């Protein structure tokens, strides 16, 4: 009697046959169905095109922190080491002048006042300890920097004043003298002494001229000080004289004729004087009397050492 195959066994045989007829590529695709394929990655994704990676490890990405940190304040500037002394600490961390009686206050208020007092005591303690520790740290850093600087300076001095090397001593005679003049010291200048003497003489002459000008200016100020108004009475008298109705006797008189010999020369008058024309033509034909008088006055001023009116 033939037995009928069960439904389960026939289904298993079909599944086995279907697995056997599949190609290896299809099997691998089914085995790695969890990994995404090119069809599952959208085109706008950077991973859509496969780019070979380098064997070397990538450099770590440095995170850019936006903003700028402020410059730390200098707690102990030069000359302010008194912040670590007891007098300064007692001034900045003063104890309360009076203590409140908490027994006569409500419990909630008393607890709040006690909490505030403990906070103030903690702040005073932290400030005192912080200043002392920061001062100690600064002194340590300053000593380290000073020691390092002293070592560098000593090394620099040792190298500067060190004797020349043996190879330099042996090759020194073969080096021409004109090549070592600018290296070993200042180049020789045969005319330096002459130029220094000339420069010193020019400087002394310029300084002498400046002293003479200052002396003449001081003497001119002394001569003109006779007309200075120095008191209130002189000021009132001068105002009364100038603003008087009879100050100008006639219409032809001007302020220039009153206080000076003549008004400021115009361009036309200067040209006339150069061409020996105009109202100054007579003065040019007077001879050498005016020129001699001006020369004598100038000689007298030179002899007396000051200006003469």
C-alpha positions in Angstrom: 0.0 0.0 0.0 1.5 3.4 -1.1 1.8 6.1 1.5 0.9 9.7 0.6 3.6 12.3 1.3 2.7 14.9 3.8 2.2 18.5 2.9 5.1 19.6 5.1 7.6 17.3 3.5 6.7 18.4 0.0 7.0 22.1 0.8 10.4 21.5 2.4 11.6 19.8 -0.8 10.3 22.7 -3.0 12.1 25.2 -0.8 15.3 23.1 -1.0 15.2 22.9 -4.7 14.5 26.6 -5.1 17.6 27.3 -3.0 19.8 25.1 -5.0 18.9 26.6 -8.4 19.7 30.2 -7.2 23.0 31.8 -8.4 25.8 32.6 -5.8 25.4 36.3 -6.3 21.7 36.0 -5.4 22.6 34.0 -2.4 25.1 36.6 -1.2 22.5 39.4 -1.8 20.0 37.5 0.3 22.6 36.8 3.0 23.5 40.5 3.2 20.0 41.9 2.8 20.4 44.1 5.9 23.2 46.2 4.2 22.0 49.0 2.0 22.5 48.8 -1.7 22.9 51.5 -4.4 19.2 51.1 -5.1 18.3 51.9 -1.5 20.6 55.0 -1.2 19.1 58.2 -2.7 21.1 60.1 -5.3 21.4 63.2 -3.2 23.3 61.3 -0.5 27.1 61.6 -0.3 27.3 57.8 0.0 25.6 57.2 -3.3 29.0 57.1 -5.2 31.5 54.8 -3.6 34.8 56.5 -3.0 37.7 54.3 -1.9 39.0 55.2 1.6 42.7 55.6 2.3 44.4 53.1 4.4 45.9 55.8 6.7 43.8 57.1 9.6 42.1 60.4 9.1 43.3 63.4 11.1 41.0 64.2 14.0 38.6 67.1 13.3 39.3 70.2 15.4 36.2 71.7 16.7 36.0 75.5 16.1 34.8 77.3 19.2 33.1 80.6 18.2 33.8 83.7 20.2 36.8 85.2 21.9 37.7 84.7 25.5 38.3 88.0 27.5 41.7 88.9 28.7 42.1 87.8 32.3 42.3 90.6 34.7 45.7 91.2 36.4 45.0 90.7 40.1 48.5 91.7 41.2 49.9 94.5 39.0 53.4 95.8 39.7 53.5 97.5 43.0 50.4 96.0 44.5 51.8 93.1 46.6 49.9 94.5 49.6 46.8 92.5 48.6 48.3 89.5 50.4 48.9 91.4 53.6 46.7 91.0 56.7 45.7 94.7 56.7 44.3 94.5 53.1 42.5 91.2 53.8 41.0 92.6 57.0 39.6 95.6 55.0 38.1 93.5 52.1 36.7 90.8 54.4 35.3 92.8 57.3 33.3 90.9 59.9 29.8 92.1 60.8 29.8 95.0 63.2 26.9 93.6 65.3 25.3 90.2 65.7 21.5 89.9 65.8 19.6 88.0 68.5 17.9 85.2 66.6 15.9 83.9 69.6 13.6 86.9 69.6 12.8 86.4 65.9 10.4 84.0 64.2 12.0 80.6 63.4 11.6 81.0 59.6 13.2 84.5 59.6 15.9 83.3 62.0 16.8 80.4 59.6 17.0 82.8 56.7 19.2 85.3 58.5 21.5 82.4 59.7 21.7 81.1 56.1 22.7 84.6 54.8 25.3 84.9 57.6 26.8 81.5 56.7 26.9 82.6 53.0 28.7 85.8 53.9 31.2 84.0 56.0 31.9 81.5 53.2 32.5 84.3 50.7 34.9 86.0 53.1 36.8 82.8 53.6 36.9 82.0 49.9 38.1 85.5 49.1 40.8 85.4 51.7 42.1 82.0 50.7 41.8 82.8 47.0 44.0 85.9 47.3 46.6 84.1 49.3 46.8 81.2 46.9 46.8 83.4 43.8 49.6 85.5 45.3 51.6 82.4 46.1 51.1 81.1 42.6 52.2 84.4 41.1 55.3 84.5 43.2 56.2 81.0 42.1 55.6 81.8 38.5 57.7 85.0 38.8 60.6 83.1 40.4 60.5 80.5 37.7 60.5 83.1 34.9 63.3 85.1 36.6 65.4 81.9 37.1 64.8 80.9 33.5 65.7 84.4 32.2 68.9 84.5 34.4 69.9 81.1 33.0 69.4 82.4 29.4 71.3 85.6 30.0 74.2 83.7 31.6 74.3 81.3 28.7 74.2 84.3 26.3 77.1 86.0 28.1 79.1 82.8 28.2 78.7 82.3 24.4 79.5 86.0 23.6 82.7 86.1 25.7 83.7 82.5 24.8 87.2 82.2 23.2 87.3 81.6 19.5 87.2 78.0 18.3 90.3 76.2 17.2 89.2 76.0 13.5 88.6 79.8 13.5 92.1 80.4 15.0 93.7 78.2 12.4 91.9 79.7 9.5 92.0 83.3 10.7 95.4 84.3 9.1 94.2 83.1 5.7 91.2 85.6 5.8 92.0 89.0 4.3 92.0 91.9 6.6 89.4 94.0 4.7 86.9 91.1 5.1 87.3 90.9 8.9 87.2 94.6 9.6 83.4 94.8 9.5 82.9 91.6 11.4 85.2 91.9 14.3 84.4 95.6 15.0 83.8 99.0 13.5 85.3 99.7 10.1 88.2 102.1 10.3 87.4 105.6 9.2 90.4 107.9 8.7 88.4 111.1 8.3 86.1 110.5 11.3 88.0 112.8 13.7 87.9 115.7 11.2 84.2 115.3 10.5 83.4 115.1 14.3 85.3 118.3 14.9 83.5 120.1 12.0 80.1 118.9 13.3 80.9 120.1 16.8 81.9 123.5 15.5 78.7 123.8 13.5 76.6 122.8 16.5 78.3 125.3 18.7 77.8 128.1 16.1 74.1 127.3 15.8 73.7 127.3 19.6 75.5 130.6 19.8 73.2 132.1 17.3 70.1 130.9 19.2 71.5 132.3 22.4 72.0 135.7 20.7 68.5 135.7 19.3 67.0 134.9 22.7 69.1 137.7 24.3 68.0 140.2 21.7 64.3 139.1 22.1 64.6 139.6 25.9 66.2 143.0 25.4 63.5 144.1 23.0 60.9 143.0 25.4 62.6 145.1 28.1 62.7 148.1 25.8 59.1 147.8 24.8 57.9 147.2 28.4 57.9 151.0 29.0 54.6 151.3 27.1 52.9 148.3 28.8 49.8 148.8 30.8 50.2 147.1 34.1 47.7 148.8 36.4 44.0 149.4 36.3 44.6 153.2 36.6 46.7 153.2 33.5 44.1 151.1 31.7 41.3 153.6 32.5 43.4 156.6 31.5 44.3 155.0 28.2 40.6 154.3 27.5 39.6 157.8 28.3 42.4 159.1 26.0 41.5 157.0 23.0 37.7 157.2 23.2 37.7 161.0 23.7 35.8 163.0 21.1 38.8 165.3 20.6 41.3 162.5 20.1 41.5 163.1 16.3 41.9 166.8 15.9 41.2 166.8 12.1 39.8 164.3 9.6 43.2 163.6 8.0 44.6 162.1 11.2 44.4 158.3 11.5 45.4 155.8 14.0 48.6 155.1 12.0 49.6 158.7 12.1 48.9 158.9 15.8 51.0 155.9 17.1 53.5 155.2 14.3 55.6 157.1 11.9 53.6 155.9 8.9 51.0 153.4 7.9 52.0 149.9 6.6 53.6 150.1 3.2 51.5 148.8 0.3 52.7 146.9 -2.7 52.6 150.0 -4.8 54.8 151.8 -2.3 57.3 148.9 -2.2 57.5 149.0 -6.0 58.0 152.7 -6.0 60.8 152.4 -3.5 62.5 149.7 -5.6 62.2 151.9 -8.7 63.2 155.0 -6.8 60.0 156.8 -7.7 57.0 158.3 -5.9 57.2 160.1 -2.6 60.3 158.1 -1.6 62.3 159.5 -4.5 63.4 162.5 -2.5 64.7 160.2 0.3 66.8 158.3 -2.2 68.4 161.5 -3.4 69.3 162.8 0.1 72.8 161.2 0.0 74.3 158.9 2.6 73.1 160.6 5.7 70.2 158.3 6.3 72.3 155.2 5.5 75.1 156.4 7.8 72.6 157.0 10.6 71.2 153.5 10.3 74.7 152.0 10.3 75.8 154.0 13.3 72.7 152.8 15.2 73.3 149.2 14.3 77.0 149.5 15.4 75.8 151.0 18.7 73.3 148.2 19.2 76.1 145.7 18.6 78.4 147.4 21.1 75.8 147.9 23.8 74.3 144.4 23.3 70.7 145.4 22.8 68.2 147.3 20.7 68.2 151.1 20.7 65.3 153.4 19.9 
